[in-house]
Amino acid sequence: MPARLIDVDHEGRQLVDRYELVAEIASGGMATVFLARLSGVGGFQRMVAIKRLHPHLAGDQEFVDMFLDEARLAAGIHHPNVVSILEVGASPRGYYLVMEYIEGDTLARLLARAATSSQRVPEPIVIRVVLDMLAGLHAAHELKDETGQPTSLVHRDVSPQNLLVGVDGVCRITDFGVARAATRLAGTRVGQLKGKIAYMAPEQALGQTDLDRRADVFAAGIVLWEVLAGRRLFKSENEAATLSRVLNDPIPVLHEAAPHVDPALSEIVMKALERDRDKRYATAAEFADALERVATAVGKLAAPKELAQYVTGVL
């Protein structure tokens, strides 16, 4: 969906503290994301993204805690492949996060654009995007708190919708709203699943309480399988059927489902998709190292400059 520009003539200038809202970029069940402008002395301007909690949720402490957790956790991750949190605040319009604005689009929308023209996103481009994603995930997984203790952060919502691919040739992961960490303010109710079922590791779909970074490795494997195969892996007609496929159905070998994919690349992806987490890559960095090594060997790795050219051309 294109951004909806705010009609100043009819709606008037909309401000959140010192930020002027320019357009609505996206909206979900918990918050709306706006493009906003910060103006200053001497004609200074900076474009940012503002994520504002829906006003009707401001009185729900669980949602407020989740929202503030996202700010606190993500603000501690300083990495070029993670969208930066610049500020968190509260205004008469509600709680909000200020994030760096990424000129580009989500991987989900890039895939949709390609599909409408009966094309695939080129394999080297896909692998560059996934390597960036894995680098950002590893940085998040390695996050420590102010005392130097590991936060044991798990994103829990790795999906094409949460990968922002910029015209600068860099992919960044975003949306830590349902992340799990040892130091979170908000807890998950028993029996409540957080994230998208079609991108869940089996242990996450089962609601196990001892999730670790390997759940995100599995989700990253789903993303890579889907973009290389050009179709969904577990998504079915309803959530119950999708859950059943995540937990029970044999996982198709990638190069059998998509014969154009090199068997060596397929082997890398299938290891990430082991249902037994002890057989998966132990870390996102280990997954990335294996993927980069094989992609380089088979000539399927784009440079950041090539990713930038692709995104600019698509947009």
C-alpha positions in Angstrom: 0.0 0.0 0.0 1.3 3.5 -0.8 1.9 6.0 2.0 -1.2 8.2 2.6 -0.2 11.8 2.6 -1.8 13.9 5.3 -3.9 16.6 3.8 -2.9 19.7 5.6 -5.5 21.8 4.0 -8.3 19.7 5.4 -6.8 18.0 8.4 -4.4 20.8 9.5 -0.8 20.3 10.5 -0.5 17.2 12.8 2.2 17.4 15.4 3.6 14.8 17.8 5.6 17.0 20.2 8.1 18.7 17.9 7.6 16.3 14.9 5.2 17.1 12.1 3.5 14.1 10.6 3.8 14.0 6.8 2.2 10.6 5.8 0.9 7.4 7.2 3.2 4.6 6.1 1.7 1.5 7.7 -0.8 0.5 10.4 -1.1 -2.7 12.5 -3.0 -4.0 15.4 -0.9 -2.2 17.9 0.5 1.0 16.3 0.6 3.2 13.3 3.9 4.2 11.6 4.1 7.7 10.1 6.7 9.6 8.1 7.5 12.7 10.0 9.6 15.8 9.7 11.8 17.4 12.3 12.6 21.1 11.5 15.2 23.3 13.1 17.2 26.5 12.8 18.4 27.6 9.5 16.1 25.5 7.4 17.3 22.2 9.0 15.1 19.3 8.3 15.3 15.6 9.1 12.9 12.9 8.0 12.1 10.2 10.6 9.6 7.4 11.1 7.3 7.6 14.1 5.6 4.6 15.5 2.6 5.7 17.6 0.7 3.4 19.9 -3.0 3.4 19.0 -4.8 5.8 21.4 -7.3 3.1 22.5 -4.4 1.0 23.8 -2.9 3.7 26.0 -4.9 2.5 29.0 -3.9 -1.1 28.6 -0.7 -1.7 30.6 0.3 -4.8 28.8 0.4 -3.1 25.5 2.1 -0.1 26.9 4.8 -2.3 28.5 5.3 -4.2 25.2 5.6 -0.8 23.3 8.2 0.5 25.8 10.0 -2.8 25.8 10.5 -2.5 22.1 12.0 0.9 22.5 14.3 -0.1 25.4 15.5 -3.3 23.7 16.0 -2.0 20.2 17.7 1.2 21.3 20.4 -0.9 22.8 21.3 -2.6 19.5 23.8 -0.6 17.6 24.2 -2.2 14.2 23.9 -1.2 10.6 21.4 -4.0 9.9 19.0 -3.0 12.7 16.7 0.0 12.4 17.8 2.5 15.0 15.5 3.8 17.8 16.2 7.5 18.3 13.7 8.5 21.0 10.7 7.3 22.9 8.2 9.7 24.3 4.6 10.4 25.5 2.4 13.1 24.2 -1.3 14.0 24.3 -1.6 11.8 21.2 -0.1 8.8 23.1 3.2 6.9 23.4 5.5 7.0 20.4 8.9 5.8 19.1 11.1 7.8 16.8 13.1 5.6 14.4 15.5 6.3 11.5 13.5 6.6 8.3 14.7 4.0 5.7 14.0 5.0 2.1 13.1 1.8 0.4 10.5 -0.9 1.0 9.9 -4.1 2.9 11.1 -7.4 1.5 7.4 -8.5 1.5 6.5 -5.6 -0.8 9.5 -6.2 -3.1 8.4 -9.8 -3.5 4.8 -8.7 -4.2 6.0 -6.3 -6.8 8.1 -9.0 -8.5 5.1 -11.4 -8.4 2.8 -9.0 -10.1 5.1 -8.9 -13.1 5.6 -12.7 -13.0 9.2 -12.3 -12.0 11.4 -13.5 -9.1 13.7 -11.4 -7.1 17.2 -12.5 -8.4 18.9 -15.1 -6.2 22.0 -13.0 -5.6 19.8 -10.1 -4.4 17.9 -12.4 -2.1 21.0 -13.8 -0.5 22.5 -10.4 0.1 19.2 -9.4 1.9 19.2 -12.5 4.0 22.9 -12.1 5.0 22.1 -8.6 6.2 19.1 -9.9 8.1 21.3 -12.6 9.8 23.9 -10.0 10.7 21.2 -7.8 12.4 19.7 -10.8 14.1 23.1 -11.9 15.5 23.7 -8.4 16.9 20.3 -8.5 18.6 20.9 -12.0 20.0 24.2 -10.8 21.5 22.7 -7.8 23.2 23.7 -7.3 26.8 22.0 -5.1 29.5 23.6 -2.2 31.3 25.3 -4.6 33.8 26.9 -6.6 31.0 24.5 -9.6 31.3 23.1 -11.3 28.2 19.5 -10.3 27.6 18.7 -13.6 25.8 16.8 -11.6 23.2 14.7 -13.6 20.6 13.0 -11.5 17.9 10.1 -14.0 17.5 8.7 -12.2 14.4 11.3 -12.6 11.7 9.4 -12.3 8.4 9.5 -10.4 5.1 7.2 -7.7 6.5 9.9 -6.8 9.1 12.8 -6.5 6.8 13.4 -3.0 5.4 15.5 -3.0 2.2 16.9 0.4 1.5 18.0 2.2 -1.7 21.4 2.5 0.0 21.8 -1.3 -0.6 21.4 -2.3 3.1 18.7 -4.5 4.6 17.7 -3.8 8.2 15.5 -5.8 10.6 12.8 -3.9 12.5 9.9 -4.4 14.9 11.0 -5.9 18.2 7.5 -5.4 19.6 7.0 -9.1 20.4 10.6 -9.9 21.1 11.4 -12.1 24.2 14.1 -11.1 26.6 15.1 -11.9 30.1 14.7 -8.2 31.1 11.3 -7.5 29.5 8.7 -5.6 31.5 5.8 -7.4 29.7 5.3 -11.1 29.9 3.5 -13.5 27.6 0.2 -15.0 28.9 0.1 -18.8 29.1 -1.2 -20.1 25.8 -0.7 -16.8 23.9 1.4 -17.0 20.7 3.4 -14.0 19.7 4.4 -13.6 16.0 3.2 -15.0 12.7 2.4 -18.7 12.8 3.7 -19.2 9.2 7.2 -18.0 10.3 7.4 -19.8 13.7 9.8 -22.4 14.7 8.0 -25.6 16.0 9.1 -24.9 19.6 7.6 -21.4 19.4 4.4 -22.7 17.9 4.1 -25.1 20.7 4.4 -22.3 23.2 7.5 -23.6 24.9 9.0 -21.2 27.5 12.7 -22.0 26.8 12.9 -20.3 23.4 16.4 -19.2 22.3 18.0 -17.6 19.3 17.6 -20.8 17.3 13.9 -20.0 16.9 14.9 -17.0 14.9 17.3 -19.1 12.9 14.4 -21.4 11.9 12.3 -18.3 10.9 15.2 -16.9 8.8 15.4 -20.3 7.1 11.7 -20.0 6.2 12.2 -16.6 4.7 15.1 -17.8 2.6 13.3 -21.0 1.5 10.3 -18.9 0.4 12.1 -16.2 -1.6 14.3 -18.8 -3.4 11.3 -21.1 -4.1 8.9 -18.3 -5.0 6.1 -19.8 -2.9 5.0 -20.1 0.8 6.4 -22.9 2.9 3.8 -23.4 5.7 1.1 -20.9 5.0 -2.3 -22.7 4.6 -6.0 -21.8 4.3 -6.3 -20.9 8.0 -4.2 -20.6 11.1 -5.0 -24.1 12.5 -3.9 -25.7 9.2 -0.8 -23.6 9.1 0.1 -24.6 12.7 -0.4 -28.2 11.7 2.0 -27.9 8.8 4.6 -26.1 11.0 4.5 -29.0 13.5 3.9 -32.1 11.4 4.2 -31.9 7.6 7.5 -33.0 6.0 9.5 -29.9 5.0 10.1 -30.0 1.2 13.7 -30.1 0.2 14.4 -26.7 -1.4 16.1 -27.9 -4.6 13.4 -30.5 -5.2 10.6 -27.8 -4.8 12.7 -25.4 -6.8 15.1 -27.2 -9.2 16.8 -23.9 -10.3 18.3 -23.6 -6.8 21.8 -25.0 -6.4 21.8 -28.2 -4.2 24.6 -26.7 -2.1 22.5 -23.7 -1.3 19.5 -25.9 -0.6 21.5 -27.9 1.9 22.4 -24.7 3.8 18.7 -23.7 4.0 17.5 -27.2 5.0 19.9 -27.2 8.0 18.3 -24.0 9.3 14.9 -25.7 9.0 15.7 -28.7 11.1 12.8 -29.2 13.5 15.2 -30.5 16.1 16.9 -27.2 17.2 20.0 -29.0 18.2 20.6 -29.9 14.6 20.2 -26.3 13.3 22.8 -23.7 13.2 23.6 -22.6 16.7 23.7 -18.9 15.8 22.6 -16.6 13.1 26.3 -15.8 12.5 27.0 -19.5 11.9 24.1 -19.6 9.4 25.4 -16.5 7.6 29.0 -17.8 7.4 27.8 -21.0 5.8 25.4 -19.2 3.4 28.0 -16.6 2.3 30.7 -19.3 1.7 28.4 -21.4 -0.5 26.8 -18.4 -2.3 30.2 -17.0 -3.1 31.4 -20.4 -4.5 28.3 -20.8 -6.8 28.4 -17.1 -7.9 25.1 -16.2 -6.2 26.0 -13.2 -4.0 25.2 -9.6 -4.9 27.2 -6.7 -3.6 25.5 -4.0 -1.7 25.8 -1.7 -4.7 23.9 -4.2 -6.8 21.2 -4.4 -4.1 20.9 -0.6 -4.1 20.5 -0.6 -7.9 17.8 -3.3 -7.8 15.8 -1.6 -5.1 16.1 1.8 -6.8 15.0 0.3 -10.1 12.0 -1.5 -8.6 10.8 1.6 -6.8 
